[in-house]
């Protein structure tokens, strides 16, 4: 008589292979999110440089407003909102409204300076420090 069932060894082996495959896919998603987070911070720096140059070329005021989960770009009468990845956390900031004058310098309106430091933390272990210098408006990104 032929047995039509599975042995205990076959079941354990099948379940262990499935668990290994699931854990590898979960690990790869976390790596993808970390890479995307780093890219989004670099894109934020590029956008700051862009609005600075846009203000100089078009002789208008521009700004970026930083929130806890993203930022909003304001050019002329247009605005665009961009959300950060779930792994990005703004830990410290002394500036949240970055404005540039028509000459491309950080503005100083209503006793609020547009130059300052913003510290991002990615996945609680990687830190990025963004500095906007007061007079020149130069943007530096430091990876700690």
C-alpha positions as CSV (number, residue, x, y, z in Angstrom):
1,X,0.0,0.0,0.0
2,X,1.4,3.5,-1.0
3,X,1.3,6.3,1.6
4,X,-0.1,9.6,0.2
5,X,1.0,11.9,3.0
6,X,4.1,14.0,3.8
7,X,6.7,13.1,6.3
8,X,7.5,15.4,9.2
9,X,11.0,16.0,7.8
10,X,9.5,17.2,4.4
11,X,7.1,19.6,6.2
12,X,9.9,21.1,8.4
13,X,12.2,21.5,5.4
14,X,9.5,23.2,3.3
15,X,8.5,25.6,6.1
16,X,12.1,26.5,6.8
17,X,12.8,27.4,3.1
18,X,9.7,29.6,3.0
19,X,10.8,31.4,6.2
20,X,14.3,32.0,4.8
21,X,12.8,33.5,1.6
22,X,10.5,35.8,3.5
23,X,13.3,37.1,5.8
24,X,15.5,37.8,2.8
25,X,12.8,39.8,1.1
26,X,12.1,41.8,4.3
27,X,15.8,42.6,4.5
28,X,16.0,43.9,0.9
29,X,13.1,46.3,1.5
30,X,14.9,47.9,4.4
31,X,18.0,48.4,2.4
32,X,16.0,49.9,-0.5
33,X,14.3,52.3,2.0
34,X,17.7,53.4,3.4
35,X,19.1,54.1,-0.1
36,X,15.9,56.0,-1.0
37,X,16.2,58.1,2.2
38,X,19.8,59.1,1.3
39,X,18.7,60.1,-2.2
40,X,15.8,62.2,-0.8
41,X,18.1,64.2,1.5
42,X,20.4,64.8,-1.4
43,X,17.4,65.8,-3.6
44,X,16.4,68.3,-0.8
45,X,19.9,69.9,-1.0
46,X,19.7,70.1,-4.8
47,X,16.2,71.8,-4.5
48,X,17.6,74.4,-2.1
49,X,20.5,75.1,-4.6
50,X,17.9,75.3,-7.4
51,X,15.6,77.8,-5.7
52,X,18.7,79.9,-4.8
53,X,19.7,80.0,-8.5
54,X,16.1,80.5,-9.6
55,X,15.9,83.6,-7.4
56,X,19.0,85.1,-9.0
57,X,18.1,84.3,-12.6
58,X,14.5,85.4,-12.5
59,X,14.9,88.3,-10.0
60,X,12.2,87.0,-7.6
61,X,12.0,85.7,-4.1
62,X,11.8,81.9,-3.5
63,X,11.4,79.7,-0.5
64,X,11.3,76.2,0.9
65,X,9.2,75.4,4.0
66,X,10.4,72.4,5.9
67,X,7.9,70.3,7.9
68,X,8.3,67.2,9.9
69,X,7.4,64.8,7.1
70,X,8.6,66.8,4.0
71,X,8.9,70.2,2.5
72,X,7.1,72.6,0.1
73,X,8.9,74.6,-2.6
74,X,7.5,78.0,-3.5
75,X,8.5,79.6,-6.8
76,X,6.7,82.7,-8.0
77,X,3.0,81.7,-7.7
78,X,3.6,77.9,-7.9
79,X,4.2,75.5,-5.1
80,X,5.2,71.8,-5.0
81,X,4.9,69.6,-1.9
82,X,7.4,66.7,-1.4
83,X,7.1,64.0,1.3
84,X,10.1,62.3,2.9
85,X,10.5,58.6,3.3
86,X,9.2,57.0,6.5
87,X,12.8,56.4,7.7
88,X,13.8,60.2,7.6
89,X,13.4,62.1,10.8
90,X,14.2,65.8,11.3
91,X,15.9,65.7,14.7
92,X,17.2,69.3,15.0
93,X,16.6,72.5,13.1
94,X,17.0,76.2,13.8
95,X,15.4,77.1,10.5
96,X,12.2,75.8,8.9
97,X,11.5,78.5,6.3
98,X,14.4,78.9,3.9
99,X,14.0,82.1,1.8
100,X,16.3,83.6,-0.8
101,X,16.3,87.2,-2.0
102,X,16.5,88.3,-5.6
103,X,20.3,88.2,-5.3
104,X,20.4,84.6,-4.1
105,X,21.3,85.4,-0.5
106,X,19.3,84.0,2.5
107,X,16.8,86.6,3.5
108,X,16.3,88.0,7.0
109,X,12.6,88.9,7.4
110,X,10.6,89.5,10.5
111,X,13.7,88.7,12.7
112,X,13.8,85.2,11.2
113,X,17.0,84.2,9.5
114,X,16.9,81.8,6.5
115,X,20.3,80.4,7.2
116,X,20.9,77.7,9.7
117,X,21.4,74.0,10.4
118,X,19.1,71.0,9.9
119,X,20.0,67.6,11.2
120,X,18.4,64.5,9.6
121,X,18.5,61.0,11.1
122,X,17.9,58.0,8.8
123,X,16.7,54.8,10.5
124,X,18.0,55.9,13.9
125,X,21.6,55.2,13.0
126,X,22.8,57.5,10.1
127,X,23.0,61.3,10.6
128,X,23.1,64.0,7.9
129,X,23.8,67.7,8.8
130,X,22.7,70.3,6.3
131,X,24.2,73.8,6.8
132,X,23.1,77.0,4.9
133,X,25.6,79.7,5.4
134,X,24.2,83.2,6.3
135,X,25.9,85.6,3.9
136,X,26.6,83.5,0.8
137,X,23.8,81.0,1.0
138,X,26.2,78.2,0.3
139,X,24.6,74.8,1.1
140,X,26.8,72.0,2.7
141,X,25.7,68.5,3.4
142,X,27.8,66.6,6.0
143,X,27.3,62.8,6.3
144,X,28.1,61.7,9.9
